[in-house]
Amino acid sequence: MAKVESFTLDHTKVKAPYVRLITVETGTQGDKIANYDLRLVQPNENAIPTAGLHTIEHLLAGLLRDRLTGVIDCSPFGCRTGFHLITWGEHSTTEVAQALKDALIEIRDNIQWSDVQGTTIESCGNYRDHSLFSAKEWCRKILSEGISDQPFERHLV
């Protein structure tokens, strides 16, 4: 079985919240795709409840596209501690961390339920499992700790 880089990361050494570049892959046509670890809570110490994480996911899908070029996908980790962000091309971790910080501020301060995309039975595979209240509370907590552009030492953006 192929080795997955994320599973070789020592989760006891990282200091969340942070942004980490996992890899940059080059396709056969020379296109580059970057994969980032957007870690919002400390692994094995906390996890964002599914309803809040689900709402943050739906909001980041649009908010990160508004702030970064080339966003392909932003998907939650099964452990509920953060997200994978996949982009065409490579951004600095500082740029990604700033975009994430700005998006979390937007969720915390300005987003209303009517702003959350994909919350109907037609547009979401689990439309009942959302909580804007939880999303806002988790954004408040994450922002109070600061977003680092480095995984092993705190360098806040």
N, C-alpha and C positions, 0 to 999 in steps of 0.2 A: 504494500500500500504506500502511496506517495506520502512523504512527510509534509505536514502543514505547518508553516512558519508560526502561525498564531499559537499552536499547541506546544511549541518549543520555548515560548516566552515564559520567563519565570514570573508568574503572577504575584509572587510575594515581594518582588523587588520594585515594581512600578508604583508610582505615586499619582493617583487619579485626583481630580480630573486632568486629562491631558489629550493631546493629539500626537499620534506616532505614525510615521510612514512605515507600512509593512513591507511593501514591495512595489517596484515598477516593472511591468512586463512589456516586452516589445513583440508585437505581432509580426506575421510574415510580410506584411506590407510596410513595416516600419512604424506603425502606430503604437503609441505608448499608452498604457492604462496603469493608473496608480491606485493602490488600495491603502486606505488609512484606517487606523484604529482610533475612533473617537470614544475614549473611555470616560464615562461620566461619573461613575462611582467606583470606590476601591474594591477590586475583586475579592471575593470570599469574606467581605465584611458587610456588604450591603447589596441590594438588588432593587431595581425600580419595579414596582408592581405592574402587571401587564397592562392594565387600563391606562395608566399614565404613560408608560413606555409606548404604547400603541398610538396614543394621541401625539406624543412628541415625534414619533416616526412620521405620521401623516403631515405634521407641520414642517419638520425638517426637509421633507421631500420638496416642498416649494421654496421655503426660506433659504436653503443652501443653494438652490438653483438661481435664486435672485442675487446671491452674493459671490458665487464662484462660477467660472466658466467650465464647461465640459462635464458637469455632474451627470453620471450615468445612473447611480443608485445609492441610496442610503438605507441600510437594512439593520435591524437590531440583532445583537448577539443573543443566542439562546440563553446565556447566563444572565441576561437582563442588566448588564453593567455598562452597556454602550452600544455603539453602532460601527458597522463597516461603511466607509464612504468610498465609492469607486468613481474615478474621474478619467476622462480622456486627458492625457498629458499629466504633467506633474506640477503641483503647487508646493510652496514651502510649507512646513508645518506651522510656521508663524501665521501665514496667510489663512490656512485652514482653521487654525485655532481662533483667529480674529473673526472669521465668518461664523464659526460655531458660537462664539461668545455673543456676537450681535444677534444671531437667530434666537438664542436662549433668552436674551434681554427682551426681544420682541415678543416671545411667548409669555414671559413673566409679566410684562408691562402693558401690552397692547392687544393681544389676541383675544377675540371673543369667540364663542361657540360657532357663530355663523362664518367665521374665517377658516374653520377646520374642514379641509376637503375630505371626501370619501367617507362619510359617516352614515350612509344610507344602506339599506339592504341590497340595492342595486350596485353600489360602488365599493363595498367593503366585504371581505369574506367573514368578518366577525364584528359587524357594525355595533353590536350591543356592548362590546368591551372597549369603551373609551372613557376617559375622565380628564376633562380640561382642568378641573380643580387640582387633581393629582399632578398633571403635567406642569402647571404653574408652580406648585409647591416644590417639586423636584428641581425645576429650573432655578427657583430662588435658592435652594440649598447648594446646588452645583455652582452657581455664580458667586455665592458667599465664600466658597473655597477657592475660586479662581481657576481659570483654564491655563494650563501650561502647554508650551509648544515642545516640551521634552518629557519623556516618560519616566526617567529615573531621578531627575532632580527638578525642583519646582522653579520654572522660569515663566512667570505669568505674562500674558499678553494684555 
